């Protein structure tokens, strides 16, 4: 039995014989003036990324305080948190399996990096130009993960319980050369994570697979000439230093993953604690959405400010409506490719695509590219 399993077993004291209580690691603090006790539950929470990443920073700033607040109001349980961010317990390539295996009880799962294990969760990556509103994306995905059995199963089949969604801000193009039209991107080597490289097909750029950790060096050494990137990420990674030309294309927001808890730990928790985690997860996602919406503009402004004294100052240029529409009209049918691949695996991808797009419309947003109607 692992240390995690031994620890998780300590939660059910309310259901154990009195004679067993003395052997448990669960602590109880008597409430002043009452005969009741507050039971303390140990939980470890972590992330592959540091707290400087907005949705990770909101774990200690929003999620944990909300859990504590809810439980304090009820007065029956409290959580003793062990926090481990920035890859202290697991790396970017093991976010799902680390929560599944109980390396941490709760953590951020980077579902975008799990295309084989979580293929339906990749839907937003295959539907660019759907929305640039992170709050809308998060509201939709929170609903779909909980209401679509096959999408929820991608989490539960790996022994994790979904608590709340995370998403990116909208994607733009950052280059070390000026971009006035789509013709300027033709033949350029542009770094992009995974499938997002296919987004470049209509403009004739050559995608270079990479991550935020590799972009700076790749551009600096000439491996690539720019990135398909996020304002929030590129600010912290200082990509503007090597790619000072920011072309605002507004390619769209991507569902990136979410907070999740190990199934064994979840099953061991009393219902009030489970309820507190679910409510805190919803609060976390709403706060994260508002924050991302605000951070996009402020991150662009900050890069302009920090890059003002560079040999090539940071310059921001919005792609014209005509050029952007040309990009949209030239997109390959990525959604259909995704549907066919996953339907071949017995997954209801076509139905999910329709549900996803309709969920956007039901909230008053018409996607710029109606992927379900192509």
C-alpha positions as CSV (number, residue, x, y, z in Angstrom):
1,X,0.0,0.0,0.0
2,X,1.4,3.4,-1.0
3,X,1.9,6.3,1.4
4,X,-1.0,8.1,-0.4
5,X,-3.3,5.1,0.1
6,X,-2.5,4.9,3.8
7,X,-3.1,8.6,4.1
8,X,-6.4,8.5,2.2
9,X,-7.7,5.8,4.5
10,X,-7.7,8.1,7.4
11,X,-10.7,10.1,6.2
12,X,-13.5,7.8,7.2
13,X,-13.2,8.2,11.0
14,X,-16.9,8.9,11.4
15,X,-17.6,5.4,10.3
16,X,-15.0,3.5,12.3
17,X,-15.3,1.9,15.7
18,X,-14.3,4.1,18.6
19,X,-11.5,1.7,19.5
20,X,-9.9,2.3,16.2
21,X,-9.7,6.0,16.4
22,X,-6.6,6.1,18.5
23,X,-4.6,4.5,15.7
24,X,-5.5,7.0,13.1
25,X,-3.4,9.9,11.8
26,X,-6.6,12.0,11.5
27,X,-6.5,14.9,14.0
28,X,-9.4,16.3,15.8
29,X,-9.5,19.7,17.5
30,X,-12.3,20.4,20.0
31,X,-14.4,23.4,19.2
32,X,-14.6,25.8,22.1
33,X,-17.7,25.5,24.1
34,X,-19.0,22.4,22.2
35,X,-18.7,18.7,22.4
36,X,-18.1,18.4,18.6
37,X,-14.7,18.1,16.9
38,X,-13.3,19.4,13.7
39,X,-11.7,16.6,11.8
40,X,-8.6,17.4,9.8
41,X,-8.0,15.8,6.4
42,X,-4.6,15.8,4.8
43,X,-4.6,16.5,1.0
44,X,-1.7,17.2,-1.3
45,X,-2.3,19.5,-4.3
46,X,0.1,20.2,-7.1
47,X,0.9,21.2,-10.6
48,X,3.5,20.7,-13.3
49,X,3.6,24.5,-13.9
50,X,4.6,27.3,-11.5
51,X,2.1,29.7,-9.8
52,X,3.2,32.5,-12.2
53,X,1.0,30.7,-14.7
54,X,-2.5,32.3,-14.1
55,X,-4.6,29.2,-13.7
56,X,-2.0,27.6,-11.4
57,X,-1.7,30.7,-9.3
58,X,-5.4,30.6,-8.8
59,X,-5.1,27.2,-7.0
60,X,-3.6,28.8,-3.9
61,X,-5.3,32.1,-4.4
62,X,-8.9,31.0,-5.1
63,X,-9.5,27.3,-5.0
64,X,-7.9,26.4,-1.6
65,X,-9.3,29.5,0.2
66,X,-12.8,28.7,-1.1
67,X,-12.6,25.1,0.2
68,X,-11.4,26.4,3.5
69,X,-14.2,29.0,3.7
70,X,-16.9,26.5,2.9
71,X,-15.7,24.0,5.5
72,X,-15.1,26.6,8.1
73,X,-18.8,27.7,7.8
74,X,-19.9,24.1,8.3
75,X,-17.5,23.6,11.2
76,X,-17.2,19.8,10.9
77,X,-14.1,19.3,8.7
78,X,-10.9,21.2,7.7
79,X,-8.2,20.4,5.2
80,X,-4.5,20.5,6.0
81,X,-3.0,21.3,2.6
82,X,0.4,20.2,1.3
83,X,1.2,22.3,-1.8
84,X,3.7,21.4,-4.5
85,X,3.8,23.4,-7.7
86,X,6.3,24.0,-10.5
87,X,6.9,20.3,-11.2
88,X,7.9,19.4,-7.6
89,X,5.9,16.2,-7.9
90,X,5.3,15.7,-11.6
91,X,6.1,17.2,-15.0
92,X,4.1,18.4,-17.9
93,X,4.1,15.0,-19.6
94,X,2.6,13.2,-16.6
95,X,-0.2,15.4,-15.3
96,X,-2.9,12.9,-15.8
97,X,-1.1,9.8,-14.7
98,X,0.3,11.5,-11.6
99,X,-3.1,12.3,-10.3
100,X,-4.3,8.9,-11.4
101,X,-1.5,7.2,-9.4
102,X,-2.0,9.4,-6.4
103,X,1.4,11.2,-6.7
104,X,-0.8,14.2,-5.7
105,X,-4.4,13.9,-4.4
106,X,-5.5,17.0,-6.4
107,X,-3.8,18.7,-9.3
108,X,-4.0,20.4,-12.6
109,X,-4.4,17.9,-15.5
110,X,-3.1,19.2,-18.8
111,X,-5.7,17.3,-21.0
112,X,-4.5,19.1,-24.1
113,X,-1.2,17.1,-23.8
114,X,-3.1,13.8,-23.6
115,X,-4.5,13.3,-27.2
116,X,-4.4,9.5,-27.1
117,X,-5.8,9.1,-23.6
118,X,-8.3,12.0,-23.8
119,X,-9.2,12.4,-27.6
120,X,-12.6,14.0,-27.1
121,X,-11.1,16.7,-24.8
122,X,-9.1,17.9,-27.8
123,X,-12.3,19.3,-29.5
124,X,-11.3,23.0,-29.2
125,X,-7.9,22.4,-30.7
126,X,-9.7,21.2,-33.9
127,X,-12.1,24.1,-34.0
128,X,-10.2,27.4,-34.2
129,X,-12.1,30.6,-34.7
130,X,-14.9,29.4,-32.5
131,X,-14.6,31.9,-29.6
132,X,-12.0,34.3,-28.2
133,X,-13.9,34.5,-24.9
134,X,-12.3,32.3,-22.2
135,X,-15.3,32.7,-19.9
136,X,-17.6,31.3,-22.6
137,X,-15.3,28.4,-23.3
138,X,-14.9,27.5,-19.7
139,X,-18.7,27.7,-19.1
140,X,-19.3,25.4,-22.0
141,X,-16.6,22.9,-21.2
142,X,-17.6,22.7,-17.5
143,X,-21.1,21.8,-18.6
144,X,-20.0,19.3,-21.3
145,X,-17.5,17.4,-19.1
146,X,-20.2,16.9,-16.5
147,X,-23.1,16.2,-18.9
148,X,-21.6,14.1,-21.8
149,X,-20.9,10.6,-20.4
150,X,-18.2,9.8,-22.9
151,X,-16.4,13.1,-22.3
152,X,-16.7,12.6,-18.5
153,X,-15.4,9.0,-18.9
154,X,-12.1,10.3,-20.3
155,X,-11.4,11.6,-16.8
156,X,-13.1,8.9,-14.7
157,X,-11.6,6.0,-16.7
158,X,-8.2,7.3,-15.5
159,X,-9.4,7.3,-11.9
160,X,-9.7,11.1,-11.6
161,X,-12.7,13.2,-10.8
162,X,-13.1,16.5,-12.7
163,X,-13.4,19.6,-10.5
164,X,-13.1,22.6,-12.8
165,X,-12.0,23.6,-16.3
166,X,-9.1,25.7,-17.5
167,X,-8.5,27.4,-20.8
168,X,-6.1,29.7,-22.6
169,X,-6.5,33.2,-23.8
170,X,-6.8,33.7,-27.5
171,X,-3.9,32.7,-29.8
172,X,-1.9,35.3,-31.9
173,X,1.2,35.2,-34.1
174,X,4.5,36.4,-32.7
175,X,7.4,36.8,-35.2
176,X,10.9,38.2,-35.6
177,X,9.8,39.9,-38.9
178,X,6.9,42.3,-39.6
179,X,3.6,40.9,-40.8
180,X,1.4,43.1,-42.9
181,X,-0.5,40.4,-44.8
182,X,-0.9,36.6,-44.9
183,X,1.7,36.6,-47.7
184,X,4.4,37.6,-45.2
185,X,3.8,34.3,-43.4
186,X,4.2,32.1,-46.4
187,X,7.2,29.8,-46.0
188,X,8.0,31.1,-42.5
189,X,9.0,28.6,-39.9
190,X,6.5,29.1,-37.0
191,X,6.6,27.1,-33.7
192,X,3.3,25.7,-32.5
193,X,2.2,23.1,-29.9
194,X,0.9,19.9,-31.4
195,X,-2.1,20.1,-33.6
196,X,-2.1,23.9,-33.5
197,X,0.6,23.7,-36.2
198,X,-2.2,22.7,-38.6
199,X,-3.8,26.0,-38.1
200,X,-1.0,27.5,-40.2
201,X,-1.8,25.5,-43.3
202,X,-3.9,28.2,-44.9
203,X,-1.1,30.8,-44.8
204,X,1.6,28.4,-46.0
205,X,3.8,28.6,-42.9
206,X,6.0,25.6,-41.9
207,X,5.0,24.4,-38.4
208,X,7.7,23.6,-36.0
209,X,6.6,21.5,-33.0
210,X,7.5,23.0,-29.7
211,X,6.4,24.2,-26.3
212,X,6.6,27.4,-24.3
213,X,9.8,26.1,-22.8
214,X,11.5,25.7,-26.2
215,X,10.1,28.7,-28.1
216,X,12.7,31.3,-27.0
217,X,15.7,29.2,-27.8
218,X,14.2,27.9,-31.1
219,X,13.7,31.5,-32.3
220,X,17.0,32.7,-31.0
221,X,18.9,29.9,-32.8
222,X,16.9,30.1,-36.0
223,X,15.0,26.9,-35.7
224,X,11.9,28.9,-36.1
225,X,11.0,32.5,-36.8
226,X,8.1,32.9,-34.5
227,X,5.3,31.2,-32.6
228,X,1.5,30.6,-32.5
229,X,1.3,31.9,-28.9
230,X,-0.6,33.3,-26.0
231,X,-0.1,36.7,-24.6
232,X,-0.1,35.4,-21.0
233,X,2.4,32.7,-21.7
234,X,4.6,34.7,-24.0
235,X,4.9,37.5,-21.5
236,X,6.2,35.2,-18.8
237,X,8.5,33.4,-21.2
238,X,9.8,36.7,-22.7
239,X,9.1,35.6,-26.2
240,X,8.7,39.3,-27.2
241,X,12.5,39.7,-26.8
242,X,13.1,37.4,-29.8
243,X,9.8,37.9,-31.6
244,X,8.9,41.6,-31.2
245,X,6.3,41.7,-33.9
246,X,2.9,40.8,-32.5
247,X,0.2,40.2,-35.0
248,X,-3.2,40.0,-33.5
249,X,-5.1,37.3,-35.4
250,X,-7.4,36.1,-32.6
251,X,-7.3,32.4,-33.6
252,X,-9.4,31.4,-30.6
253,X,-9.4,30.0,-27.1
254,X,-8.5,26.4,-26.3
255,X,-9.8,24.2,-23.5
256,X,-6.5,23.1,-21.8
257,X,-7.6,20.8,-19.0
258,X,-8.8,21.2,-15.4
259,X,-8.4,20.6,-11.7
260,X,-9.0,17.0,-10.8
261,X,-8.8,14.7,-7.8
262,X,-7.7,11.1,-7.5
263,X,-10.7,8.8,-7.5
264,X,-9.4,6.8,-4.4
265,X,-9.0,10.1,-2.5
266,X,-12.4,11.3,-3.6
267,X,-14.1,8.1,-2.5
268,X,-12.5,8.4,0.9
269,X,-13.8,11.9,1.6
270,X,-16.9,12.7,3.6
271,X,-19.7,14.1,1.4
272,X,-19.4,17.7,2.9
273,X,-15.8,17.8,1.8
274,X,-16.7,16.5,-1.7
275,X,-19.3,19.2,-2.0
276,X,-16.8,21.8,-0.9
277,X,-14.4,20.7,-3.6
278,X,-17.0,20.8,-6.3
279,X,-18.2,24.2,-5.3
280,X,-14.6,25.5,-5.0
281,X,-13.9,24.1,-8.5
282,X,-16.7,26.1,-10.0
283,X,-15.6,29.2,-8.2
284,X,-12.0,28.6,-9.4
285,X,-13.1,28.3,-13.0
286,X,-15.3,31.4,-13.0
287,X,-12.4,33.4,-11.5
288,X,-10.0,31.9,-13.9
289,X,-12.2,32.9,-16.9
290,X,-12.5,36.5,-15.7
291,X,-8.8,36.7,-15.1
292,X,-7.8,35.4,-18.5
293,X,-10.2,37.8,-20.2
294,X,-8.5,40.7,-18.4
295,X,-5.0,39.4,-18.7
296,X,-5.0,39.3,-22.5
297,X,-5.0,43.1,-22.9
298,X,-2.8,43.8,-19.9
299,X,-0.2,41.2,-21.1
300,X,0.0,42.8,-24.5
301,X,0.4,46.2,-22.9
302,X,3.1,44.9,-20.6
303,X,5.1,43.4,-23.5
304,X,5.0,46.7,-25.3
305,X,6.2,48.4,-22.2
306,X,9.0,45.9,-21.4
307,X,10.1,45.8,-25.0
308,X,10.2,49.5,-25.7
309,X,14.0,49.8,-25.3
310,X,14.9,46.7,-27.3
311,X,16.9,47.1,-30.5
312,X,13.6,46.2,-32.2
313,X,10.9,47.5,-30.0
314,X,7.7,45.4,-29.6
315,X,5.2,46.4,-32.2
316,X,1.5,45.3,-32.2
317,X,-0.5,45.1,-35.4
318,X,-4.0,43.7,-35.8
319,X,-4.5,41.6,-39.0
320,X,-7.1,43.3,-41.2
321,X,-10.6,41.9,-41.2
322,X,-10.2,40.9,-44.8
323,X,-7.0,39.0,-44.2
324,X,-8.4,37.3,-41.2
325,X,-11.5,36.2,-43.1
326,X,-9.3,34.9,-45.8
327,X,-7.6,32.7,-43.2
328,X,-10.9,31.5,-41.9
329,X,-12.2,30.7,-45.3
330,X,-9.1,28.7,-46.2
331,X,-9.0,26.5,-43.1
332,X,-9.0,22.8,-43.8
333,X,-11.9,20.9,-42.2
334,X,-10.0,20.0,-39.1
335,X,-13.2,19.2,-37.2
336,X,-14.3,16.6,-39.8
337,X,-10.9,15.0,-39.6
338,X,-11.2,14.8,-35.8
339,X,-14.7,13.4,-36.1
340,X,-13.8,10.7,-38.6
341,X,-10.7,9.6,-36.6
342,X,-12.7,9.3,-33.3
343,X,-15.8,7.9,-34.8
344,X,-13.5,5.1,-36.1
345,X,-12.6,4.4,-32.5
346,X,-16.2,4.1,-31.5
347,X,-16.5,7.6,-29.9
348,X,-19.4,9.9,-30.5
349,X,-17.3,12.7,-31.8
350,X,-19.9,14.0,-34.4
351,X,-22.6,14.3,-31.7
352,X,-20.1,16.0,-29.3
353,X,-19.1,18.5,-32.0
354,X,-22.8,19.4,-32.6
355,X,-23.4,19.7,-28.8
356,X,-20.3,21.8,-28.4
357,X,-21.2,24.3,-31.2
358,X,-24.9,24.4,-30.1
359,X,-23.7,25.2,-26.5
360,X,-21.9,28.2,-27.8
361,X,-25.0,29.4,-29.8
362,X,-27.3,28.8,-26.8
363,X,-25.2,31.3,-24.9
364,X,-25.7,33.9,-27.6
365,X,-22.4,33.4,-29.5
366,X,-22.3,32.3,-33.2
367,X,-18.9,30.8,-34.0
368,X,-17.1,32.5,-36.8
369,X,-16.6,29.1,-38.4
370,X,-19.5,26.7,-38.0
371,X,-17.5,23.5,-37.9
372,X,-20.6,21.3,-37.4
373,X,-22.2,22.7,-40.6
374,X,-19.2,22.3,-43.0
